[in-house]
Amino acid sequence: MQDNKVAIITARGGSIRIPRKNIKLFSGRPIIEYSIQAALQSVLFDEVMVSTDDHEIAEVALKAGAKVPFFRCEENSNDFALTAEVICKVIGSYREQNQFFNKGCCIYPTAPFISPELLIQGYNLFEDKKFDVVFPVIQYSYPVQRSVHILHDSKAAML
């Protein structure tokens, strides 16, 4: 079976703490553009898409080279929507269009320091170690509810 990979960039329009954060300028470019460009330049993905509920974000995403094949439902566009629920809905929406992916990568839209090299490194780790999931982590002091702890063989579990 041939790999068919999708990059899903999750960018809802209703940020409360920093309004319009996904398209605010960062070093002269909309911040979401960094994630889109890294995904495209990595040449890992058959499709780089933005999951959004916002027409302005969609316009910026399309201009940056991503696809916006459908808009996010209201249920997954509020402050309580979980990333996993958004991804499941995206995969389900693709299935409804008879488009299937067997590998996916979630990239947040406010990650200006992501690079094609980091994406490739993560993908190689995923493939070489036969992991189910690979995600970046850093040491931090709060909130503990989102923390993970390292298990054996470089695996992690939610605390």
N, C-alpha and C positions, 0 to 999 in steps of 0.2 A: 504494500500500500504506500503510495506516495504521500509525503508530508504536505499538508496544506495548512499554512500558519497565518494567524491573524494577530495584529497588534490592536488592542482596544485601549483607546485613550478616553478616560472618563472625565467629562467636563460639563457639569450642570451649570445652569446660569444663575442660581439663586444664592450665592454665597452671602452670608450675613456679616461675618467679621471683616472681610475685605471684599466689598461689592465689586463685581466684574473681574475678580482676580485672575480668571483663566485667560483673559485677553488684555490684561494690563501690560503696559510696556515694561520690559526688563532689558536694559542695555539697548534700547531703541527698537526692540521687536516684541510682538505679543508673546507672553511667556509660554503659551501653548505651542508656539512654533518650534521651540527647542525640542520638545518631546516628539513632535511630528517629524522634524528633520532627522533626528537621531534614528528613529525607526525606519524611515525611508533610506537613509544612507547606510544603514547596517546591511541592507539587502537580504535580511532574514525572512521577511514577511511577504506573503502573497497579497495581503491587503492590510493597509494601515487605515483604521477608521476611528472616528470620534463619536462617542456616545454622548449626545447632548439633548437638552430640551429647549435650547436657545438658538434663535435664528442668527443672531450676530456672531455667536461662537461658531456656528456652522459655516458662516460665510468666511470667517478668518481661517478655519480649518481647511476648507476647500481651496482657498487661495494659497495655503501653505503646502498643498499637495495631498492631503488626507481625503478620505471618502466619508460622506455622511449619508449612508444608504437609507436611514430611517431616523426618526426622532424618538427620544426617550419618553416613556410613558410618565404620566403625572405621579404615579405610585413610586417610581424610582427616581424622582426629581426633588424630593424633600430632604430636610436635614437628617432624617432618620434612615434613609436608604443606605443599605450596606453594599460595599463594592461587589461582594460575591453575588448578591441579588441582581445587580446591574449587569454583571458579566453573563449570568445565566439567561437573563432576558435578551441580551444581545445575541447570544448563541441561538436561542429559540427563535428570534426574529429572522436570523439568517436561515435557519432550517425551514421556516415558513416560505422563504424565497428559493428553496431547494439549493442552498449554498451551504457547504459543510466544511468545517475546519477540525483537524485532529490535534492541533497544538495552538495555544494562545498565549499572549503576553499582555498583561495589564500594565499600562504606563500612566502615571498621574500627569495631568497637564501642567502642574506647577513644579516641574523638575528640570530647571534650566541647566543643571550640570550633568544631566544624563548624556551619554555619548554613544555613538555606534559601537565603539570598542567595548564599553561596559555591557551593552546588550549582547554582543557576540560572546563575551566572556561568560555571561550568565547562561546563554544558550548552550555553550560548550560544556559547562558544568552540569546543566540539566541532562544533556545527552550522555556525557562520559560517565557520570555517576548513576544514571538511570533513576534520577529523582522524579517524584511526582510534581513537585513545585520547587522553584528557586525564587527567593526574594531577598532584597538587600535589607540589612539591619545595621543600626548604629547604637552605640551605648548612649543612654539618656537617663534622666532622673525622674521623668513623669510622663504620662499617667501609667501607672503599673498595669491597668486593665488591658493595655495594648502590647504588653511585653511578651517576649519569648525567652525560653531558656534552651541552651544547647544540649542536645542528647549525644549519644555515641555516633560515630561516623558522620560528623558534621550535620546531623539532622537537628531540627528545632521543633519545639512544641509551644503552643500558646500557654502562657502562665495562667 
